[in-house]
Amino acid sequence: MIYLAWFGIMSLISLVLVMIFKFQARKKPQIKIIWLLPDESIHETTVQSIEEIIPLLHSVQKISIHNLSYRYRESELMIDEDGLSLAVSLK
């Protein structure tokens, strides 16, 4: 009987820990991508992680924003009070 109660308590604790972990995993901070266009205008988007965008920047020939195509020039990681941002310069 004691073992059954102990097993039930441990199962409940495990369930709560899994729920907390899943909630924290969903609340990942989004990273802002600031696209710096050649005409000096700016277009902003957000991604869940930088790992999503970096390989794409190096693997594609052109990037299309508002039906205009650009080429990747350089990127800069920016850290401020709002968190992380990635500035991507296009040509």
N, C-alpha and C positions, 0 to 999 in steps of 0.2 A: 504494500500500500504506500509506504514512504517512497519507494522507488518510482511508483507511478506518478505521485505528486511532484517529485523532483524532476522527472522527465517532462511533465506538463509545463512546469515553470521554466525549464530550460528551453523548451520549444517556443514558448511565448516570448521569452527574451530574444531568441534568435529571430523570430518573426519581426519584432519591433526593430531590431538592428538592421535587418534587410530593408525594411520600409524606410528607415532614416537614411540609409546609404543610397537607395534609389532616389529619394527626394533631393538629396544633396547633389547627386549626379545630374539630375535634370536642371538644377539651378546654376549650371556653369555660366560664368560671365561671358557675355558675347564680346567679341573683339570688333571694333569699328575699323572698316577699310575706307580710307579716304583716297579716292581716285583723283589725281591731279592731271587734268587734261591740258593739252598744248595751248589752248586758248585761255589758259589760266582760270577756267571754271573748275568747280569741284563737284564730284558726285560721291555720295556716301552710301555704303552698304554695311551689313554686319554678318559675321560668320560665328559659328560656335567655337572654332579653334583655328589657329594659324596654320596647323598642319593641313587643313582643307585647301587653303589658297596658294601656299608657297609652291608646291609641286606643279600646280596648274599654270602659274606664271611662267615657269621655266619650260613647260612642255608645249605651250600653244604658240602659234606664230602671230596671231592677232587677237585683240580684245575688242569686242563691240559694245559700245555704250550709246544708247539712244540712236541706234541705226548708223552710227559712225564707227569706223574701225581704227584702232590704234595699235601701236607696238609697245611692249614693255621696255622701260628704260632703266629704272632703278626703284628700290624700295627702302623705306626707313622705318624702324620700329620707334614709336614715340611712347613715352611713359609720363603720365601726369596724374593729377588727383582723381581723374575720372577712370583711370585704369590704363590698359594697353590699347594703342591704335597702331595701324600700319598704313603709312602713306605710300602710295604707289604712283610713281611718275610715269606718264605715258607720252609717247611721241607720235 
